Amino acid sequence: MPTFCRHNRFIERCPICSQTLPGADGSDGGEQRRSGTPRREGAGASGFGSSAAATRRRARGAEGVRVLRHERAVADGYGNTLVPGVHASADAERLAAEIAFSAARLELLEAEPPGLYAAVRALASEDADAAARACFLIAYLSPTEEEDAFDAIRAAIADPERVLSVLEPEQLGPRTSHDPARGTQTLEAYERLVAQAGGARAAFMGEDSWTRTRRFERLFERLALRGLTRTARYELLVLLGALGGYELEADSLHLGVARGAATNDATMLAAKRVFAIGDVIHLERRASALADALAVELGTLELALWNFFSPQRATLGFPADARDEDVYAHARETLSL
């Protein structure tokens, strides 16, 4: 009977979980080969060609496979049905802290946005198109973790055609969607979308009958622009809702986009680890259950999961120690800490 691993692959074919199978370290594999059918003369290990050809076949099969290693705390018997993939109290504590940070960030965006965010909110009442474009560039480039998190973004807002063509990778934030080789192509695609709709207000308001969550869902689909990752699309809608005056509330994590796109989507990878399953439908259900239990907006989990897994934490221009104490206390209680 075929067995699937936690990465939703046959366990024998998974580059990670196959290492746990008997003989993966070569301790009994060689014995089986010695006692098995002899090789044909001139044949490789598979019996179908030379060893060099077999090596080439293995190399071709390994192309494109990336194994991302993430440090985990030592398992100490911790367990909670809301986060079945977390087996260490230290990991659960870190997840609770990231959820509290993400919740505080969303509250500050609504009530007292820092830095460039405040300027964008003020601009929204005067020039909706310019404010929406600024939100796009913030989400697309991502604030850095430097002292001035918005330095490159300000320059791009002032002269996007020139700046996007010369930006270096080190000037981009940890959640950036920008590929320097793409230049201004993604921005141009965004501009076409807005122009075809008749302006930012028309593009992002949608139908009057839409609920806040329905609007988020439909606009997320509409923003399927080449070069705009799931992370950037999600962040753009969060910013438009908080700074642009649009009625938006996340309906899901939209992990189905990450599954077929980049393999380095930290939110997707974290969700698989935290919820101990690879199926997107079940991931979304378990994320919703966790958000409900914590009494937070579902969108709070997007950044929290990203920071939980990513080797570089993204504060996105907010104080690194920002934390909603009520959410933090409730998260620790809910996660049995």
C-alpha positions as CSV (number, residue, x, y, z in Angstrom):
1,M,0.0,0.0,0.0
2,P,1.6,3.4,-1.0
3,T,2.4,5.6,1.9
4,F,2.2,9.4,1.7
5,C,4.5,11.6,3.8
6,R,3.8,15.0,5.4
7,H,4.9,16.7,2.2
8,N,2.1,15.0,0.3
9,R,4.4,12.8,-1.7
10,F,5.1,9.1,-1.9
11,I,7.4,8.6,1.1
12,E,9.9,6.7,-1.1
13,R,10.1,9.6,-3.5
14,C,10.4,12.5,-1.0
15,P,14.0,13.8,-0.8
16,I,13.4,14.5,2.9
17,C,11.2,11.7,4.3
18,S,12.8,9.0,2.3
19,Q,15.9,9.4,4.5
20,T,13.9,7.9,7.4
21,L,13.2,4.6,5.6
22,P,15.2,1.5,6.6
23,G,18.4,1.3,4.6
24,A,18.4,5.0,3.7
25,D,21.8,5.4,5.2
26,G,23.2,2.5,3.2
27,S,23.4,0.1,6.2
28,D,21.4,-2.6,4.6
29,G,21.1,-1.4,1.0
30,G,24.6,-2.7,0.1
31,E,23.8,-6.1,1.7
32,Q,20.7,-6.4,-0.4
33,R,22.7,-5.6,-3.5
34,R,25.3,-8.2,-2.7
35,S,22.8,-10.9,-2.1
36,G,20.5,-10.0,-5.0
37,T,20.7,-10.7,-8.7
38,P,24.2,-10.1,-10.1
39,R,24.7,-7.2,-12.4
40,R,25.1,-7.8,-16.1
41,E,28.6,-7.1,-17.2
42,G,29.0,-3.5,-18.2
43,A,25.6,-2.6,-16.7
44,G,25.1,0.1,-14.1
45,A,23.4,-0.2,-10.7
46,S,20.0,-0.3,-12.3
47,G,21.0,-3.0,-14.8
48,F,20.0,-0.8,-17.8
49,G,23.2,1.0,-18.7
50,S,26.6,2.1,-17.5
51,S,27.2,3.6,-14.1
52,A,28.0,6.9,-15.7
53,A,24.6,6.9,-17.5
54,A,22.9,6.1,-14.2
55,T,24.7,9.0,-12.5
56,R,23.5,11.3,-15.3
57,R,19.9,10.1,-14.9
58,R,20.1,10.7,-11.2
59,A,21.5,14.1,-11.7
60,R,18.8,15.0,-14.2
61,G,16.1,13.7,-11.8
62,A,17.5,15.9,-9.0
63,E,17.5,19.1,-11.0
64,G,15.1,21.7,-9.6
65,V,14.8,20.0,-6.2
66,R,15.5,22.4,-3.4
67,V,15.6,21.2,0.2
68,L,15.1,24.1,2.6
69,R,16.4,23.3,6.1
70,H,14.7,25.1,9.0
71,E,16.0,25.0,12.5
72,R,13.4,23.5,15.0
73,A,13.4,23.6,18.7
74,V,13.9,20.3,20.5
75,A,10.7,18.3,20.8
76,D,9.7,18.2,24.5
77,G,6.3,16.5,24.4
78,Y,4.3,19.6,23.5
79,G,1.1,19.0,21.6
80,N,-2.0,20.9,20.6
81,T,-4.7,19.9,18.2
82,L,-4.8,23.4,16.7
83,V,-1.1,23.1,15.6
84,P,-0.5,19.4,15.2
85,G,2.8,19.9,13.5
86,V,4.4,21.8,16.5
87,H,6.1,19.4,18.9
88,A,8.2,21.9,21.0
89,S,7.0,24.4,23.5
90,A,9.6,26.9,22.2
91,D,8.2,26.7,18.7
92,A,4.7,27.3,20.0
93,E,5.9,30.2,22.0
94,R,7.5,31.7,19.0
95,L,4.4,31.2,16.9
96,A,2.3,33.0,19.6
97,A,4.7,35.9,19.6
98,E,4.6,36.3,15.8
99,I,0.8,36.2,15.9
100,A,0.8,39.0,18.5
101,F,3.3,41.0,16.4
102,S,1.2,40.6,13.2
103,A,-2.0,41.6,15.1
104,A,-0.3,44.7,16.5
105,R,0.9,45.6,13.0
106,L,-2.6,45.5,11.6
107,E,-3.9,47.6,14.4
108,L,-1.1,50.2,13.9
109,L,-1.9,50.3,10.2
110,E,-5.5,51.2,11.0
111,A,-4.9,53.6,13.9
112,E,-1.4,55.0,13.7
113,P,0.6,54.0,10.6
114,P,4.3,54.7,10.8
115,G,6.6,56.2,8.2
116,L,5.6,56.0,4.6
117,Y,2.3,54.3,5.5
118,A,1.0,57.6,7.1
119,A,1.9,59.6,4.0
120,V,0.0,57.1,1.8
121,R,-3.1,57.3,3.9
122,A,-3.1,61.1,3.7
123,L,-2.6,60.8,-0.1
124,A,-5.6,58.5,-0.5
125,S,-8.1,61.2,0.0
126,E,-6.5,63.4,-2.6
127,D,-5.3,61.1,-5.3
128,A,-6.6,57.5,-5.1
129,D,-4.6,56.3,-8.1
130,A,-1.3,57.6,-6.7
131,A,-2.1,56.1,-3.2
132,A,-2.9,52.7,-4.7
133,R,0.3,52.8,-6.8
134,A,2.3,53.6,-3.6
135,C,0.6,50.6,-1.9
136,F,1.5,48.4,-4.8
137,L,5.2,49.5,-4.7
138,I,5.4,48.9,-0.9
139,A,4.0,45.4,-1.3
140,Y,6.0,44.7,-4.5
141,L,9.4,45.8,-3.3
142,S,8.9,45.2,0.5
143,P,10.3,47.4,3.2
144,T,13.9,46.4,4.2
145,E,15.2,45.7,7.7
146,E,17.5,48.7,7.5
147,E,17.2,51.9,9.5
148,D,15.2,53.6,6.7
149,A,13.0,50.7,5.7
150,F,11.4,52.7,2.9
151,D,14.4,54.3,1.2
152,A,14.2,52.4,-2.1
153,I,10.4,52.5,-2.1
154,R,10.3,56.3,-1.8
155,A,12.7,56.5,-4.8
156,A,10.5,54.1,-6.8
157,I,7.4,56.1,-6.0
158,A,9.1,59.3,-7.3
159,D,10.5,57.7,-10.5
160,P,9.4,54.1,-10.9
161,E,10.6,53.5,-14.5
162,R,14.2,54.5,-13.6
163,V,14.5,53.0,-10.1
164,L,13.0,49.6,-10.9
165,S,15.5,49.1,-13.6
166,V,18.6,49.7,-11.4
167,L,17.5,48.3,-8.0
168,E,20.0,45.8,-6.5
169,P,18.8,42.7,-4.5
170,E,20.2,44.2,-1.3
171,Q,17.9,47.2,-1.6
172,L,14.8,44.9,-1.6
173,G,13.0,43.8,1.5
174,P,12.7,40.1,2.7
175,R,9.2,39.7,1.2
176,T,10.0,41.3,-2.1
177,S,8.3,40.2,-5.3
178,H,10.6,42.2,-7.6
179,D,13.0,40.5,-10.0
180,P,15.6,43.0,-11.3
181,A,15.7,41.2,-14.6
182,R,12.0,41.9,-15.1
183,G,12.5,45.7,-14.8
184,T,9.2,47.5,-14.9
185,Q,7.1,44.8,-16.5
186,T,5.1,43.9,-13.4
187,L,4.4,47.6,-12.6
188,E,3.2,48.1,-16.2
189,A,0.9,45.2,-15.9
190,Y,-0.6,46.7,-12.7
191,E,-1.0,50.1,-14.5
192,R,-2.8,48.4,-17.3
193,L,-5.2,46.7,-14.9
194,V,-6.1,50.0,-13.2
195,A,-6.4,51.9,-16.5
196,Q,-8.7,49.3,-18.0
197,A,-11.0,49.5,-14.9
198,G,-11.2,53.3,-15.1
199,G,-9.0,54.1,-12.1
200,A,-8.0,52.7,-8.8
201,R,-11.4,53.3,-7.1
202,A,-13.2,51.3,-9.8
203,A,-10.5,48.6,-9.9
204,F,-10.6,47.9,-6.2
205,M,-14.2,48.7,-5.2
206,G,-15.7,46.0,-7.3
207,E,-19.4,45.3,-7.0
208,D,-21.5,47.1,-4.3
209,S,-23.1,43.8,-3.3
210,W,-19.7,42.2,-2.4
211,T,-19.0,41.6,1.2
212,R,-15.5,42.6,2.6
213,T,-14.3,39.0,2.3
214,R,-15.8,38.5,-1.1
215,R,-14.1,41.6,-2.3
216,F,-10.8,40.4,-1.0
217,E,-11.2,37.1,-2.8
218,R,-12.2,38.6,-6.1
219,L,-9.5,41.2,-6.1
220,F,-6.9,38.6,-5.2
221,E,-7.9,36.7,-8.3
222,R,-7.8,39.9,-10.4
223,L,-4.3,40.7,-9.3
224,A,-2.8,37.5,-10.9
225,L,-0.1,39.6,-12.6
226,R,3.1,38.1,-13.9
227,G,5.8,38.7,-11.4
228,L,3.5,39.5,-8.5
229,T,3.8,36.7,-6.0
230,R,1.1,35.4,-3.6
231,T,2.8,37.3,-0.8
232,A,2.8,40.6,-2.6
233,R,-0.8,40.2,-3.8
234,Y,-1.9,39.5,-0.2
235,E,0.1,42.4,1.2
236,L,-1.3,44.8,-1.4
237,L,-4.9,44.1,-0.4
238,V,-4.0,44.4,3.3
239,L,-2.5,47.9,2.5
240,L,-5.4,49.0,0.3
241,G,-7.9,48.0,3.1
242,A,-5.9,49.8,5.8
243,L,-4.6,52.9,4.0
244,G,-6.7,53.3,0.9
245,G,-10.2,53.2,2.4
246,Y,-11.4,50.0,0.6
247,E,-13.7,47.6,2.3
248,L,-11.4,44.5,2.5
249,E,-11.0,41.6,4.8
250,A,-9.0,38.4,4.1
251,D,-11.2,35.4,3.3
252,S,-8.3,32.8,3.3
253,L,-4.5,32.6,3.1
254,H,-4.8,31.7,-0.7
255,L,-2.2,29.0,-0.4
256,G,-3.2,27.4,-3.6
257,V,-1.3,30.1,-5.4
258,A,1.9,29.3,-3.5
259,R,1.5,25.6,-4.2
260,G,1.9,26.0,-8.0
261,A,4.3,29.0,-7.9
262,A,7.4,29.6,-5.9
263,T,8.9,26.9,-3.6
264,N,10.2,29.6,-1.2
265,D,6.8,30.9,-0.1
266,A,7.5,30.9,3.6
267,T,3.8,31.2,4.6
268,M,3.0,28.0,2.6
269,L,6.0,26.1,4.1
270,A,5.2,27.2,7.6
271,A,1.5,26.2,7.2
272,K,2.6,22.7,6.1
273,R,4.8,22.4,9.1
274,V,2.4,23.9,11.7
275,F,-0.7,22.1,10.5
276,A,1.1,18.9,9.6
277,I,-0.5,18.4,6.2
278,G,0.2,19.3,2.6
279,D,-3.3,19.5,1.1
280,V,-4.2,23.1,0.5
281,I,-7.9,22.7,1.4
282,H,-7.1,21.2,4.8
283,L,-4.4,23.8,5.3
284,E,-6.9,26.6,4.8
285,R,-9.4,24.9,7.1
286,R,-6.9,24.5,9.9
287,A,-5.7,28.1,9.5
288,S,-9.3,29.3,9.8
289,A,-9.8,27.1,12.9
290,L,-6.7,28.6,14.5
291,A,-7.7,32.2,13.7
292,D,-11.2,31.5,15.1
293,A,-9.8,30.0,18.3
294,L,-7.4,33.0,18.7
295,A,-10.2,35.5,17.9
296,V,-8.0,37.3,15.3
297,E,-8.6,38.1,11.7
298,L,-7.5,35.4,9.4
299,G,-5.1,37.8,7.7
300,T,-3.1,38.0,10.9
301,L,-1.8,34.5,10.3
302,E,-0.3,35.4,6.9
303,L,2.6,37.4,8.2
304,A,2.8,35.4,11.5
305,L,3.4,32.1,9.6
306,W,5.8,33.8,7.2
307,N,8.0,35.1,10.0
308,F,7.7,31.7,11.9
309,F,9.4,29.9,9.0
310,S,11.5,32.5,7.2
311,P,15.2,32.7,8.2
312,Q,14.9,36.5,7.9
313,R,12.2,38.1,10.0
314,A,10.2,40.8,8.3
315,T,9.0,43.8,10.4
316,L,7.9,45.8,7.4
317,G,8.8,49.1,8.9
318,F,7.2,48.5,12.3
319,P,9.0,48.3,15.6
320,A,10.4,44.8,16.0
321,D,9.1,44.5,19.5
322,A,5.5,45.6,18.7
323,R,3.1,43.2,20.3
324,D,-0.6,43.1,21.0
325,E,-0.5,41.9,24.6
326,D,-4.1,40.7,24.7
327,V,-3.6,38.6,21.6
328,Y,-0.4,37.3,23.0
329,A,-1.9,36.3,26.3
330,H,-4.9,34.6,24.6
331,A,-2.6,32.8,22.1
332,R,-0.5,31.4,24.9
333,E,-3.6,30.2,26.7
334,T,-5.1,28.7,23.5
335,L,-1.9,27.0,22.6
336,S,-1.6,25.5,26.1
337,L,1.6,27.4,27.0
